[in-house]
Amino acid sequence: MVYQIKLAAVIGLILITLSSCLVVAVETDSHKAEIHFQQAKERIARLSNRSSHLRRPHRLVMLVYEPDKEQLVRISLPLWLAKKGLREAIEDSEYPRAKKLDYDFDTRAFFQAISRLPRGLLAEVWSEEEKILLWLE
């Protein structure tokens, strides 16, 4: 499993136990995946162009597409829930920086980023293995 999928799984597993507010959708049609990415980019552009500094973000959204599996996964959850899950991960002495995982993920830095940044794009990854958009709404 690739880095971003593992990240999504870790965040999802931590947060799914906290509430039923998590929305996960899986799409297997590659043509529809491209449409979803285009729509997401347009939405992110609108969020960034508006007076985003006046409105605080309320949701963390992730769109991940793996071409080899032809699978699109959309995860959307309230920002308070994402912060709660990350805070618990930070406070857990055995899990301060995702040391049990085979990649480096700085939980504390990610928590600070989503706590301070305005609505809009957080990360965009385009590679042969996957396409990822991560944003705050």
C-alpha positions in Angstrom: 0.0 0.0 0.0 1.4 3.5 -0.9 2.1 6.2 1.6 -1.0 8.3 1.0 -3.4 5.4 1.2 -1.8 4.4 4.5 -2.1 7.9 5.8 -5.8 8.0 4.8 -6.3 4.6 6.5 -4.6 5.7 9.7 -6.6 8.9 9.9 -9.8 7.1 9.0 -9.3 4.3 11.5 -8.6 6.8 14.3 -11.5 9.0 13.5 -14.1 6.4 12.6 -14.1 5.1 16.2 -14.9 8.6 17.5 -18.1 9.4 15.5 -20.4 8.4 12.7 -19.8 11.8 11.1 -17.3 10.3 8.7 -18.3 10.1 5.1 -16.4 7.6 2.9 -17.3 7.0 -0.8 -15.6 4.6 -3.2 -15.8 4.9 -7.0 -14.5 2.3 -9.4 -15.1 4.0 -12.7 -11.9 5.8 -13.9 -13.8 8.2 -16.1 -15.9 9.3 -13.1 -12.7 9.6 -11.0 -11.4 12.3 -13.4 -14.7 14.1 -13.3 -14.6 14.0 -9.5 -11.0 15.4 -9.4 -12.0 18.2 -11.8 -15.0 19.1 -9.7 -12.9 19.0 -6.5 -10.3 21.3 -8.1 -13.0 23.8 -9.1 -14.5 23.7 -5.6 -11.1 24.3 -4.0 -10.5 27.2 -6.4 -13.8 28.7 -5.4 -13.0 28.2 -1.7 -9.6 29.9 -2.2 -10.9 32.8 -4.2 -13.6 33.7 -1.8 -12.8 35.6 1.4 -11.6 32.3 3.0 -9.9 34.2 5.8 -13.3 35.3 7.0 -14.7 31.8 7.3 -13.0 29.2 9.2 -12.7 25.7 7.8 -15.2 23.1 9.1 -14.3 19.9 7.2 -11.2 18.0 6.1 -11.7 16.3 2.7 -9.4 13.8 1.0 -9.8 12.5 -2.6 -7.4 9.6 -3.5 -7.3 7.7 -6.8 -5.1 4.6 -7.4 -4.9 4.0 -11.2 -3.7 0.4 -10.9 -6.8 -0.5 -8.8 -9.0 2.0 -10.7 -10.4 3.0 -7.3 -11.3 6.5 -6.1 -11.8 7.0 -2.4 -13.4 10.2 -0.9 -13.1 10.8 2.8 -14.9 13.8 4.4 -15.1 14.5 8.1 -15.8 17.4 10.4 -12.6 19.3 11.3 -13.3 19.0 15.0 -13.3 15.2 14.6 -10.0 15.2 12.7 -8.4 17.4 15.4 -9.8 15.2 18.2 -8.3 12.0 16.5 -5.0 13.7 15.9 -4.9 15.1 19.4 -5.4 11.6 20.8 -2.7 10.3 18.6 -0.3 13.0 19.8 -1.2 12.3 23.5 -0.6 8.5 23.1 2.9 7.9 24.3 3.4 4.9 22.0 2.2 6.9 18.9 3.8 10.4 19.0 5.0 10.5 15.4 3.5 7.4 13.8 6.5 5.4 14.7 4.6 2.1 14.3 4.2 2.9 10.6 6.7 2.3 7.9 6.7 5.9 6.9 7.3 9.2 8.6 4.1 11.2 9.4 4.4 14.2 11.8 1.0 14.1 13.6 1.8 17.2 15.6 2.7 19.3 12.5 -0.4 18.1 10.6 -2.6 19.0 13.6 -1.1 22.5 13.7 -1.5 23.0 10.0 -5.2 22.1 9.9 -5.8 24.2 13.0 -4.3 27.4 11.5 -4.7 27.2 7.7 -7.7 28.8 5.9 -10.1 27.0 3.7 -8.5 25.7 0.5 -5.9 23.2 -0.7 -3.6 21.5 1.8 -1.8 19.1 -0.5 -1.9 17.8 -4.1 0.0 14.8 -5.2 0.1 13.5 -8.8 2.3 10.5 -9.5 2.1 7.3 -11.5 0.9 5.4 -8.4 -1.8 7.8 -7.2 -3.5 11.1 -7.4 -4.4 12.9 -4.1 -6.2 16.1 -3.2 -6.4 17.1 0.5 -8.3 20.3 1.4 -10.2 22.2 4.1 -13.7 23.3 3.5 
